[in-house]
Structures are given as structure tokens and as C-alpha cells.
């Protein structure tokens, strides 16, 4: 009896199909690889350039037509 069970287990392992022979697994793997490639490409092209840090308020002031503060206003009155 034990010998029959062992033989059945060995035959069952031999008859197992490889995981990539299943069409659904192949399709899901292909979709996953394509999505990962797209995410890395988007990240590379859109987020790889360094951000230039400057006067953030200057752009808004120019856009709304506001006067930029003069140098003497920002440093205090010398008198």
C-alpha cells in the first residue's frame, strides 16, 4: 500500500506541467513586464531631471502683474 502511494506521488510530480505552459500565466507575465517597463520609462523621462530651486514667488508675481519687493524692503530700513 505504501509503495503504491509513493509511486503515485512520483508519477504525479513527473506529469506536472511547467508553470509557463499555462496560457493565462504567460499572458499575465507579459502584461506585468510591459507595465513595469512603461512605469520605468515614464519615471525616467518625466522625473529624472533635477529641479531648479529659485525664487518661487517671482513667477506668480510676474503672472499677476504685481510689483516685486525692492531690495531695501526685504533687508529693512537703513535709517
Secondary structure as UniProt FT lines:
FT   HELIX           2..14
FT   HELIX           19..21
FT   HELIX           23..47
FT   HELIX           56..64
FT   HELIX           71..75
//
